[in-house]
Amino acid sequence: MHTLVIGAGPVGLEKLQALVRQSEQARIKVVAAEISEEVYAFAKEYPQIILEHKNYEAADLAGVDLVIAATNNPELNLRIVEDGHHARLLVNIADKPELCDFYLGSIVKKGDLKIAISTNGKSPTIAKRLKEVFQENLPDGLDITLQQMSKFRQTLDGDFRDKVQKLNEVSAVLVDPAAKSTSSPSFKWLLWATIMLSLATLVAIFWHREPEFQAYLVNIDPIFYWFLMGGFVFAMIDGAIGMSYGVTSTAFSLSMGLPPASASMAVHLSEVLSNGIAGWMHYRMGNINWKLFRLLIIPGVIGAVGGAFLLSSLEHYSAYTKPLVSVYTLILGGVILSKAFKKPGKRKNGKIKQIVPLGFFGGFIDAVGGGGWGSIVLSSLIAGGRNARFSLGTVKITRFFIALMSSLTFITMLKYVHWEAVGGLIIGSALAAPIAAKVSNRISVKSIMVAVGIIVILVSLRSVIMFILKVL
């Protein structure tokens, strides 16, 4: 359709953006005595928009399908309506419902799904606010459901009544929790089979190749209980705010005297089980975005293995790498504390697109610093416009594979394993994981983030100060 927009000020720009948002192929001609710089800049992005810097004339209606007037001249608006009706065209006058032949509703888009909201011109503000509510709360995965239903619909045989009945049965999972099922069952069963096989492989490797592991089961060091309590508390915190398990566990491990590589290995080994459980819980609750999972997993694993290899190679220089890692956890503690008091800004118009480099960077820093996957990746996804619940579930399940590959790299590279730390963190975090996933949205996030930030900063400062005093 060919649309004529008369007026190129702030309201005209809003009308232009609304038209292009619904169809980037729409042909639009803009006629205005004054054209704002914002309209000029917007039109440069879309070559189908034609700008004519001149006064409106009735001849401008030739070849037009729709007319939208966005002027602040009442007399001109009445003239546009008369000319439009004389040419048998539908006319919309901005903010003048009584002069409109049609209204522009607010449109919520989730892929091919569109929801139109109209107040019959009575209150565009109400329509806009309702649009924001729907845009925020409708999951992005709805478009995946829509595409799958479309494919399924094409496979159905029979008359219209049979097709409706079959579609009703399939769509029952959207409202009936007992009937819920997930897409790509073969892929997901393969995924969880891989998780269980990986866990069994880890246990078998430890039992047959690590005499210290067997000895640990016989003679438990009292320090195990400190790590047991720490693992439980840190996993509960992580489940509540979606991050900080790595940084809190690493800061705690360093304060207990573990070298950086050993501390990172202990943290990642404990995260294998805890994140496997948490990932399973989020999977059962339908919180996984599988497209996002596929984009994150490979670069994340590559980055994690590279970071673990680098840190393990520097284990002999732990006296110098330890304060560096403490500085990193100190910075993350400050970031967590600042997030607690930072007011949420306006969400970006588009979603974050650079998922692959984000996964690689997050995996590398996580392995080197013993934590940061949640702080870096989850924060970036949410700040970049991704759905918070789906981002949390996806980050949790990818964390399982990041922790698994990091742990295997550390085991291969390091000669000694601090089993009292590993065992305590594993059991403590595993006990907390299913509880944390259930209560993740029932705890005051701000108060937890403040406490975590302060504790991490104090513990990290202690390690840095101790190193400085030792050098002096």
N, C-alpha and C positions, 0 to 999 in steps of 0.2 A: 504494500500500500504506500501511496505517496502522501505524506503529511506536510502541511504548511504550519509552521510555528511563527507567530507574529510577536516580536518582543525578544530581546536578548540580554536581559538583566538577570538578577539572581533567580527569579521565578522561571524565566525562560530557560535558564541553565538546568533547573530542576526538572522541567518538562522534557528537555532534551535527553537528560540522563535516564529518565524513566522509560522513554521510548527505546533508546538504544539497549538498555538493560534487558528488555523483553525480546528484542530482535535486532541483532547487530547488522542485519541486512536491510533494515528499514530505510526507505528513501525519504529524506527530510530536507525541506527548504526552509531557511530561516530568513525572515524579512524584518528589519528593524532600523530605526533612525539612528540608534546608538547600540553598539555591540560591545559587551564587556570583554576584558582581556581573558577572563575565565572561559567564556564561550569560544573565543578564538582558539585558545589552547585545547579545549575539548574537541573542537571540530577538526583539528589537525590529526587527531588519532583515527578519525573515521571519514574516509574520502567520500562516502556517499552523502555527507551533510554539505549542503550548498548554502553559503552565507551571502546575502544580498544587503549591502549597506545602503538603505534607502527608505523612504516613507512608503507605507502600505498603499496599494491601489487594488481596485476590484479585479483588475486583470491578473493579479497574482494568484487568483483562485483557479485559473485554467489548468486542467490536468491534475487537479488535486482530489484526493479521496476524503481526507479529514482535515479539519481546521482547529488549531489550538491557539488561543490568544492569551498572551501573558504580558499585557500592557497595563499601565496605571492611568490610562486615559479613558474615563467612562464614555465620552462621546465616541471615541474611536471604537470602543468595544461594541456599542450599539450598532455602529455602521458595519462592523465585521459580521455581526449576527444577521443583519438585513441582507448583506451581500451574499453570505453563505446560504441562507434560506432561498434567496432568489436563484442561486446556482444549484439548489437541491442538494446541499452538503450538510453534514452534521458538524456542529460547532461546539467547542468547549471554551468557556471564558473562565480563566483562573480566578478562584475565590468568589465567583458569582453564580451560585447554583441555579438561581432563577433564570439565568440566561443560557444555561447549558442544555444541549440535546443529549449529552452523555457525560458520564463522570469517569475520571481516571482512578481506578482503585489501587490500593497498595498490594503488591504482588510478592508473595513469599516463594522463593525458588529453592528446591533441593534437587538439582539435576533436572530430570524431565518432569518432576512433580511441581505443580504450581497451585498455590492457594490464593484466591483473590479476595480482598477485603474492601468493602465499600460502605460508606455511611450516607450515600445519596447526597454527597456534597455538604452534609451538615457539619462535620468535624474531621477534616483531613488529619488533624493531630491525633485523634483517637485511632484512626486507621493506621497511622504511622507507628504508634506505640504498640498496637496489637501485632503489627508486622514484626517489630523487634522481639516481642515475646515468642512468637512462633519461630522466627529465625534462630533464636537462641536455644529453644527447648526441643525442637524437632531434630532428631539425630541425622547426621549426614548419611548414615547407612540406609535411610529410607529409599534413596535412589537405587541402591543395590537391590533392595527388595522389589522395587518397581520393575527393574530390568529383568529380574529372575521370573517375576510373575508374567511379564510379557512373553518371555521365551516359553514358559510353561503353557500359556494360553495358546500359543501357536501349535503345540503338540496335541491339543485336545481334539477329539472327534465327537460326533454326535450332534444333536440339535442344540438350540440355544439353552433350553432348560437344563440339559445334561452339563453343558459347559459352566453354567452359573453354579450348579450344585458342586461340581468338582472344585471350582475356584473358591467357593465358600469354605469347603473343607480345608483347602490349603491355607487360606487367609485366616483361619481360626487361630493360628499361632500368634497373630498380632494382638489378640485380646484374651486368649486363654492360656495362662501360664503352664497348665498341665499338658497342653498340646504343643508347647514350643519345641521347635527343632531348628537346626542350623543348616546353612548352605554348605555345599562341598563336604559332605560327611566323610568321604574317603580321604580327603586331604587332612581333615581335622583328626580323624582316628590315626592316621599315619603320624601326625604331629605328636599326639599324646603317647603313642607307642614308642616314638623316638625318645621322649622325655623319660619314660620308665626304663627303657633299655639303657639310656645314658646314666641314670642313677645306679642301676645294677652294675654297669661297667665300672663306675667309679669305686663302688664298694669292693668289687672283686680286685681291682688294681691295688687299692690300699691294703687289702688283706694279704695278698700274695707277694707284694713288692716292698712293703713298708713294715719292717719288724717293729718300728716305734708305734705304729698304729695298734698292733696287737698288744704291745706292752702297756699302752695307754689304757686299754680296756681293763687291765688287771690292776694297775696302780694309778688311780685317778689323783691328779694333783689338785690341791685345794683351790688353786687359781681358776680351775675349771668352772667353779660355781660363780665367780665374778663375771666370767664371760657368758655364762648361762643367763644370769640376770640381765646383763648388758644386752645380749642378743634379743631377749624378749622385749625389753623396753624400746630398743632401737627399731625393731620391726613394727611395734605398735605405733610408734611415731611415724614411721615411713608409710604405714597403711592409712594413717589419718590425713597426712598432707601430700602423699605421693612422692616423697623424696627424702633425702638426708640419711637413709640407713648407712650408705657407704661412708659419708663424711663423719657421722657420729661414731660408727664402729672403728674407722681408721684412727680418728683422734684418740679414742679410748685405747685402742691397741698400742699406739705409739706411746701413750702415757704409761702403759703397763710394761714398756721396755722392749717391745717387738721391733725389729728392723722394718723399714718400709716395705720391702718385697714380701717378707713374711706376713706383715700386717695386711697387705693387699690380698695375699693368697688366702689368709684366714677369712677375710671379709667375703671374698668371692666364693669360696667353698661353702660358706654358710648361706650365701644367696642362691646357690643352686637349688637347694631344697625349698627354702622359704619362697622364692619367686616362682618355683614350679607349682607350689600349692596356691599361692596368690593368683598366679596366672590361670590355674584351673578354676578357681572360684570366680574370677572375672569372666572367664569363658562361659561358665554355667549361667551367669547373670546376663550374658549377651553384651558384654562391654568391649568386645574386640573388633577393631577395624582391620580386616585381613589385608586389604590393599596397602594400608599404612605399615602393617607388619612386614609385608614382603619388601617394601622400600627400605625399611630400617635394618632388617636382620643381617644381610650380607655385609654392608659397609660397617655396621656395628661390630660384627665378629672380627673382621679384618683389623679394624682399629684396636680392638681389645687385645688380640693376639700380639700385635706389634708393640703396644704399650707394655704388656706383661713381659715380653722378651727383652725390651730395653731396660726395664726396672730390675729384672732378675740378673742381667749382665752387670749391673752396678751394685749388686748386693755386697761386694767386698768394701764398697765405699759408703756403707750405710750410715756411718757417722756424719757424712756430709749430705747424703740424700734425705736423711730423716728431717733435718730442719727445713729443707726445701718443701717436703711434703706437708710439714706442719704449717708452713706459710700458706700453702695451697688450701688446706682445711681452714685456716684462719680467714682467708678471703671468702671461702664458701660460707663460713659462719656469718660473716658480715652481709653476704648476699641474702641469706635466709632471714636475717634480722631485718634487713631493709624491706624485703618483700612483705613482712608482717605489717608494716606501717604504711606501705605504699598503696595509695588509692588506685583501683583498677582504672586504666585509661581506656580510651575508646578503642574498640576492636578494629583491626585492619579490615579494609574492604574485601581483600582477597585472602585466601589461606596461604600459609607458608608453603613454598614450592621446593625449596632446597633440602629435601628430606635426606638424600643420600650423603652429602657432605656433613650434614648434621649428625647422622648416625655414626659416620667414621670418626668425627671429632669427639663425640660423646663417648664412644667406646675406648678410644685411645686415652683420653684424659681420665676416664673412669679406672682403667687398669693402672695407670701411672700413679694416680692419687688415691687409689683405694675406694673411690666413690665419685659421684658426679653425673652418672647416667640419668638419674631422675631430675637432678637440679638443672642440668643443661638441656637435655632432650625434652622432658615433659614441660618445663617452663617455656621453651621456645615454641613448642607445638601449640600450647594454649594461648601464648601471646600472639602467635601467628594466625589465630582465628580458628583453630581446631577445637572440636567438641571436647570439653574437659573430661567427661566420663569415659568416652571412647579412647581418648589419649592416655588416660591413666591405665586402663585395662591393657592397651596395646604395649605401653612402655613396660608394664609388669611382665608380660609374657615374653617379650624380646629380651628382657633382663635375664631371664633364665639361661638363654643361649649365650649371652655375653659373659655371664658369670661362669658357665660351664667351660667355655673355650679359654677364658683367662686362667681358670683353675688348672686345667690340663697343661697349659703352657708353664705356669709356675711350678707345678709338680715335676715337669720334665727338667726344668732349669735349676731348681734349688735342691740342695743336698739335705737340708734339715727342715722338718715341719713341726711347728709348735701345735701339737695336737690338743693341748689343754685349751688353747684359744679357739681352734677350729671346732672341736667338739661342743664347747659351750655355746658358741655363736650359732652353730647348726641347730642344736636342739632348742635353744631359746627362741630363735627366729622362726623355726618350724612350728613351735607351739603357738606363736603369736600370729602367724600368717593368716590362717582362716578367720580368726577373730577380727584382725585388723581389716580384712576385706569387707566384713559385714558392717563394721562400725565406722567405715571411712567417711561417711557423710553425717555422722551424729556427734562429732567432737568439735569443740571450738578450735578452728585451725589457727587463728591469730595467736591465741595464748600459747599453743604448742610451739609455733614457729618462733615466738619470742624466747621461750625457755630453751629451745634447741640452739638458737643462734647464740645466746649468751653462754651456754655450756661449751659449745664447740670453740667459741672465741677464747674462753678462759683456758680450756685444756690445750689448745694450740699455742696460745701465748706462753703457757708454762713450758712446753717443749722448746720453743724458740729461745726463751730466756735462759733455760738450763744449758742449751748449746752455747749461747753467748758467754755465760759465766764460765763454762768449761774452757772455752778458747782463751778468755782473758786470764 
